[in-house]
Amino acid sequence: MGESLIDLTQTVGADDHYVAHPGGSPLNVAVGLARLGTAVCFAGTISTDALGMRTRRFLQDEGVDLRLSVPVPTRTTLALATLVEGQPHYSFYASPAPAGVFHPADAVADGEFSVVHAGSIGLLDADVYASAVKLFSRGDGVRTLDPNVRPGLVTDPERYRADIARLAAHATVVKLSAEDADFLAPDRPAAALAADYLSRGSTAVILTAAEQGATVHHASGSATVPVSGAPVVDTTGGGDAVTAAVISRLVAEGVPDDLHGWTRVLRFAMQAAGVCCSRPGGAEAMPTADDLAPPHQRLIVNERTAWQRK
């Protein structure tokens, strides 16, 4: 649940230019889940302009359920991503959705979904935030949260921090980047913020730190998993690949009850992030289950697919 937009991502080279890709953190997560074979529904507003229609077609082609998406007659939000040492720096050109059009919590029955995920700049919208609070507060199933903070869009930092803390208290998993943690707790180490969220009710907090890997914090301890080692082309969507991979494991295997189980989940997630960051495109770079399968299993999958096509 959250925003859809178009990423205008800079390509670096002799023909330096910007390329349009469907994006938005929650949209990326939805596509990542679909590619990993998990049934997923995207709840958000999608513009009826040309870029919005392109986004809708893309999601449909990826197999994402759109019954909770709302068409709105506004311009598609643009996120201009300029790469600095491979890291995207964003400028947003937003066209807010009309107030009062987005109420997915009213259309979702108790227990209808095994996981509810919310995050990113969509939470700055009053309708999206209210729906997230309603669905997270129900307490059924797994709730995952990724604030994906964009400081330039936050007009009231203290209220925003309180809003995120309120959702985190109901979240099974909170995923934060190092930059997110710095904004949400500017006077404390990231590990202290993770401990705070755990004490408020979160089961696990995942902190990603670019080339330093990612750390999962749990009541039983913490563990760090290194990056995959794959060559980095574009980090846009890397954190969303982590979130999608984590959710896919929780759906398939349930919520781990110890640090060993969470570490295994995070290893899979970091493998997914490595694949995503090795190619450009954000949502279009999300890995498939085949991408993440061991080589011998990958061969079996490919042979089965070829046989099915015959």
C-alpha positions, 0 to 999 in steps of 0.5 A: 500500500502506497504510491505509484510514480515514474522514476526518471533515472539518470544513465551515466555514459557518453549519451547521458540522459534520463530513462522513465521506469514505473516505480514508487517503493510500494509498487516495486515491492508488489512487482518483486513479490509477483516475480517471486511467485507470491500473489499480491495486490497493489493498493494505491492511486494510479493516474489516468494520464499516459504515464499512469496508463503505462504503469497500470499496463506494466502492473497487469503484465507482471500479474499484480492484482489491481482491484484496490488501486484507484484511478485519479485524474491527476498527473503522475508523480515524477521522481528525478533520480540523479546518480551520484557514485551509483546512489540515486538522489531524488527530486520529486515533481508531485501532483497529489491525489484528490483527498478522500478517494483512497480507503482500501481498509474499508474494502479489505475483510479481516484475514483476507490478506496474510501480509499488509505492507505499507511505506514510503512517501505514500504515508505522507498522504492522510488517506494512505496513512489512515488506511495503514493505521486501520489495517495495522491495528487489526492485528491479524496476519503479518504487517511490514513497514518501510518508511523509505524517508524522503526528508525534502517532502516531510514538512513536520519532522516531529509529527512524522517521526511519531506517525512512523513510531505508531505504525512500527508498534503494530508492525511485525517487520520494520525495514529501515535504511541507514538514512531512514534511521538517521532522520527518524532518530538523529540523536541516537544510533540506528541500533538504539532506534531498532531496540526502541521499535522492538520494545514497542511491539515489532518482531524484527527490525532490518537495517540496510547500510549499502555496501556494509550489508544489512543487520536484523535485530530481534529479541534474541540478538542481532546478525549482519549479512554482507552484500551479495558481491554482484556488480552494482549498476543501479541501486534504485529498488535495492531496498525494495527487493529486500522487502519483497524477498523478506515478505515472500519468505514470511508468506512461504515459511511463516515468521521465524521465532529466533535469530537463526531463522531471521538471518536465513531470511535476510541472506535470501533478501540480500541475494535478491537485492544484489540481483536487483542492483546489478541491472537498471530499472527499479521495478523492472529490475526486480529478480524472479524466483529463477534468478535466486534459485541455486544453479542446479535448480535453475536448470531444472526450472528452465527445462520444465519451462521449455517443456511446458512451452512445447 
